[in-house]
């Protein structure tokens, strides 16, 4: 019996003309790994719109897991995010032009919502695949954080039977020559990112 895993990414935001997670999602949409089918979804770069679109697809396809990805040019390797906090504050405006400064996502809401996966086990799977990884309890305050918070909240409050994980990625080497990184920021190989995503998809589908 086929099970579905939703893989999400984002389009370009701020000054960026590209986003490696957008290309990743388009590349993996419709791919199968044994009995696992990937449903790729490029989300709008808006604080609430991203969750609304993802939430609708969750209702439509009843996945066993959601694996969301986001770009963080400060990352040096794949970074599993453990939780989202109830705050919006980004360096750039979102796609709607909104740029909140330390505003809550949900008034009087819980301070944090954690993803409902064993991130240590996921990190082990990545290490076994030869992919460097780290874990973080602070996803920042931009749209990725809001997506983690709102998705984790819905799963927790409604008792949905699906896993939810989030991973940040640096820029990948297929953008060499297309973008200029600030000093101290790094590229990782596209192959490394793909190996990591496939390892996570297979782990989440178990």
Secondary structure, 3 states (H helix, E strand, C coil): CCEEEEEEEECCCCCCCCCHHHHHHHHHCCCEECCEEEEEEEECCCCCHHHHHHHHHHHHHCCCEEEEEEECCCCCCEEEECEEECCEECCCCCCCCCCCEEECCCCCCCCEEECCCCHHHHHHHHHHCCCCEEEECCCCCCHHHHHHHHHHHHHHHHCCCCEEEEEEECEEHHHECCECCCCCCCEECHHHHHHHHHHHHHHHCC
